[in-house]
Amino acid sequence: MNIYLILTLSTLLATGKALFCKALGTGQYSKKETAILNFKALFIAFICSLILIADEFYKLFEISAFSIVLSVFFGISVAITQIMQSKAMGNGPASLVSLVYSCGFLVPIFYGLFFWNESVSVYQWLGILLLVIALCLIVCKGEKGGRMVAWLPFAIIAMLGSGANAIFQKTHQHSLFADELQLFLVYSLFFSSLFTGIVSLVIRRREESEPDLLKKQQVIKKIIVPLCLGICVGLLNFLNLSLSGKLPSIILFPVYNVGSMLLSSFISSLIYKDKPTKRQGVGFVIGIVAILIVGIF
């Protein structure tokens, strides 16, 4: 498949993932129902991953113990990240949540600086400074500042989780078992779905019952949204493998990261009318410029 077609599909899938996370988060669901919906989505992603490696299915039983153990941590991190992203999306503007979430790429940058002896360029430090300014404009109280408390903690946890995911993947690729990456992702999605399934069993069911009409209105959403989200998550992980190292950052970073952020923000503003304030809009634009600087340079 053409690499630019893969890039386009990955960008659209990343956009879809963000929008379906928002759809999942905006429902009037209890904690247990939220965990169940995420379990459904991640289990579907796991099934998709099995289909994608069908010709190498036998290798699932030959994978190293290192990959399995690391996939447990990676899988739990993926599950927590997705749950927090959906909660943040459900309570805040998609544009601002997406920007904070995208800052997760800073985590492996700093991790690499301290633990892998990787360098950070002057341009990247400038981009990081601009990101701090952008986040201050977005988060500091304004005319709608009171709403920030609802989504910011979830977005920050999702951001840290996204960064942790990148570290786990990079750790695996720095190991002697780098050729097991596809199988590693399959096991990770399995443990993600297993973790959310256990969480849904542990959480006590909400006692009050919902009106029958509301239940009927939600039944399609409880089926379609997890199905679509799971497909996006499953396909996105494997398509991004195809992109890894095959495109220069000056093409990959703006199209995938910023492109999916802008698309999800635009579509969400049309559907959910969650437009940011003027000051937050300025912060969003500065944030995009900062992300481009850090990613390209």
C-alpha positions in Angstrom: 0.0 0.0 0.0 1.2 3.5 -0.9 2.8 5.1 2.2 0.9 8.4 1.7 -2.3 6.5 1.5 -1.4 4.9 4.8 -0.6 8.3 6.3 -4.0 9.6 5.2 -5.8 6.6 6.6 -3.9 6.9 9.9 -4.8 10.6 10.2 -8.5 9.8 9.6 -8.4 6.9 12.1 -6.7 9.1 14.7 -9.5 11.7 14.1 -12.1 9.0 14.4 -10.6 7.7 17.6 -10.8 11.2 19.2 -14.4 11.8 18.1 -15.6 8.3 19.2 -13.8 8.9 22.6 -15.8 12.1 22.9 -19.0 10.3 21.9 -18.3 7.7 24.6 -17.4 10.4 27.2 -20.5 12.6 26.6 -23.0 9.9 27.5 -24.6 10.0 30.9 -22.9 6.8 31.9 -22.0 5.5 35.3 -18.4 4.6 36.1 -19.2 0.9 35.6 -20.9 1.6 32.2 -17.9 3.7 31.1 -15.6 0.8 32.0 -17.8 -1.7 30.1 -17.9 0.5 27.0 -14.1 0.8 27.0 -13.8 -2.9 27.5 -16.0 -3.5 24.4 -13.9 -1.1 22.4 -10.5 -2.5 23.4 -11.8 -6.1 23.0 -12.8 -5.2 19.4 -9.4 -3.7 18.9 -7.8 -6.9 20.1 -10.0 -8.9 17.6 -8.9 -6.6 14.8 -5.3 -7.1 15.7 -5.7 -10.9 15.6 -7.2 -10.6 12.1 -4.3 -8.4 11.0 -1.7 -11.0 12.0 -3.7 -14.0 10.9 -0.9 -15.3 8.7 1.5 -15.3 11.7 -1.0 -16.5 14.3 1.2 -19.4 15.3 3.9 -17.0 16.5 1.6 -15.9 19.3 2.7 -18.9 21.3 6.4 -18.4 20.5 6.7 -14.8 21.8 9.4 -14.0 24.4 8.6 -13.6 28.1 10.1 -10.1 27.9 7.5 -9.0 25.3 4.6 -10.5 27.3 5.6 -8.9 30.6 6.1 -5.5 28.9 2.8 -5.9 27.1 1.0 -6.2 30.5 2.3 -2.7 31.5 1.8 -1.3 28.1 -1.8 -2.7 27.9 -2.8 -1.3 31.3 -1.3 2.1 30.3 -3.3 2.0 27.0 -6.5 1.2 28.8 -6.1 4.0 31.4 -5.1 6.5 28.7 -8.2 5.7 26.6 -10.6 5.9 29.6 -9.1 9.3 30.6 -9.1 10.6 27.1 -12.8 9.8 26.7 -13.6 11.4 30.1 -11.7 14.6 29.1 -13.3 14.7 25.6 -16.7 14.3 27.2 -16.2 17.2 29.5 -14.3 19.7 27.4 -13.7 21.2 24.0 -12.2 18.7 21.6 -9.6 21.2 20.3 -8.2 22.0 23.8 -8.3 18.4 25.0 -6.6 17.2 21.8 -3.9 19.8 22.3 -3.2 18.8 25.9 -3.3 15.1 24.9 -0.9 15.7 22.0 1.7 17.1 24.5 2.2 13.5 25.6 5.1 13.3 23.0 7.1 15.5 25.4 7.2 12.7 28.0 9.5 10.4 25.9 11.6 13.4 24.9 12.4 14.2 28.5 12.7 10.5 29.3 15.2 10.1 26.5 17.1 13.1 27.8 17.6 11.6 31.2 17.7 7.9 30.6 18.8 7.3 27.0 21.3 10.2 26.7 19.3 11.7 23.8 19.7 15.4 23.1 17.1 18.2 22.9 17.7 20.9 20.3 17.4 24.6 20.9 14.3 24.6 18.6 12.7 21.9 20.7 13.3 23.9 23.9 11.7 27.0 22.2 8.7 24.8 21.2 8.4 23.6 24.8 8.4 27.1 26.1 5.7 28.1 23.6 3.7 25.1 24.7 3.8 26.3 28.3 2.6 29.7 27.2 -0.2 28.0 25.1 -1.3 25.9 28.0 -1.4 28.9 30.3 -3.7 30.7 27.9 -5.9 27.7 27.7 -6.1 26.7 31.3 -6.0 30.0 33.2 -9.4 31.3 34.2 -11.3 33.3 31.6 -15.0 33.8 30.8 -15.5 30.1 30.8 -12.7 29.2 33.2 -14.9 27.4 35.6 -15.4 24.5 33.1 -11.7 23.7 33.0 -11.7 21.8 36.2 -14.0 19.2 34.7 -11.7 18.0 31.9 -8.2 19.2 32.7 -7.2 16.4 35.2 -8.5 13.7 32.8 -6.6 15.3 29.9 -3.3 15.5 31.9 -3.5 11.9 32.9 -4.3 10.9 29.3 -1.3 13.0 28.2 1.0 11.3 30.6 -0.4 7.9 29.6 0.2 8.7 25.9 3.8 9.6 26.7 4.2 6.4 28.8 2.8 4.4 25.9 5.5 5.8 23.6 8.2 4.9 26.2 7.0 1.3 26.4 7.0 1.0 22.7 10.5 2.5 22.4 11.7 0.3 25.2 10.5 -2.7 23.3 12.2 -1.5 20.1 15.5 -1.0 21.9 15.4 -4.6 23.2 16.6 -7.8 21.6 13.0 -8.7 20.7 12.2 -5.7 18.5 11.0 -8.1 15.7 8.1 -9.1 17.9 6.5 -5.7 17.8 3.3 -6.8 16.0 2.8 -9.7 18.5 3.6 -7.3 21.3 0.8 -5.0 20.2 -1.7 -7.9 20.0 -0.9 -9.0 23.6 -1.0 -5.4 24.7 -4.6 -5.0 23.4 -5.6 -8.2 25.0 -4.3 -7.1 28.4 -6.0 -3.7 27.8 -9.4 -5.3 27.3 -8.7 -7.7 30.2 -7.9 -4.8 32.5 -11.0 -2.8 31.6 -13.1 -5.9 32.0 -11.8 -6.5 35.5 -12.4 -2.9 36.4 -16.0 -3.1 35.2 -16.5 -6.1 37.4 -14.9 -4.4 40.5 -16.9 -1.2 40.2 -20.2 -1.3 41.9 -23.2 -0.9 39.6 -25.1 2.3 39.9 -28.2 1.7 42.0 -30.6 4.2 40.5 -32.3 2.9 37.3 -32.6 4.9 34.1 -35.9 5.7 32.4 -36.8 3.1 29.7 -36.9 5.8 27.0 -33.3 6.9 27.9 -32.2 3.3 27.8 -33.7 2.8 24.3 -32.0 6.0 23.1 -28.6 4.8 24.4 -28.7 1.2 23.2 -27.4 2.0 19.7 -24.7 4.3 21.1 -23.6 1.6 23.5 -23.1 -0.7 20.5 -22.0 1.5 17.6 -19.5 3.8 19.5 -17.4 1.0 21.1 -17.4 -0.9 17.8 -16.2 2.0 15.8 -13.7 3.1 18.5 -12.3 -0.4 18.7 -11.8 -0.6 15.0 -10.0 2.8 15.0 -7.7 1.8 17.8 -6.9 -1.7 16.3 -6.2 -0.5 12.8 -4.4 2.7 13.9 -1.8 0.8 15.9 -0.9 -1.4 13.0 -1.0 1.3 10.3 1.4 3.4 12.4 3.8 0.5 12.4 3.9 0.9 8.6 4.7 4.6 8.9 7.5 4.2 11.4 10.7 5.5 10.0 9.4 5.6 6.4 8.5 9.3 6.1 10.5 12.4 7.1 9.2 14.2 10.2 8.5 17.4 8.1 5.7 15.4 6.4 4.6 12.9 9.0 4.3 15.2 12.0 2.2 18.0 10.5 -0.1 15.7 8.6 -0.7 13.0 11.3 -0.4 14.9 14.6 -1.6 18.4 13.7 -3.9 17.2 10.9 -5.9 14.8 13.1 -6.0 17.4 15.9 -7.5 20.1 13.5 -9.9 17.6 11.9 -11.3 16.4 15.2 -11.5 19.9 16.5 -13.4 21.1 13.5 -15.8 18.2 13.3 -16.4 18.3 17.0 -17.2 22.0 16.9 -19.9 21.3 14.3 -21.4 18.4 16.2 -21.0 19.4 19.8 -20.7 23.2 19.5 -17.8 23.1 22.0 -15.9 26.1 20.6 -13.2 27.5 22.9 -13.1 31.2 24.0 -11.0 33.7 22.1 -8.1 33.4 24.5 -8.2 29.6 24.4 -8.3 29.8 20.6 -5.1 31.9 20.6 -3.5 29.3 22.9 -4.6 26.5 20.6 -2.9 28.2 17.6 0.3 28.8 19.6 0.2 25.2 20.8 0.0 23.9 17.2 3.0 26.0 16.2 4.9 24.8 19.2 4.1 21.2 18.5 5.3 21.6 14.9 8.5 23.2 16.0 9.2 20.4 18.5 8.2 17.6 16.1 10.0 18.8 13.0 13.2 20.2 14.4 
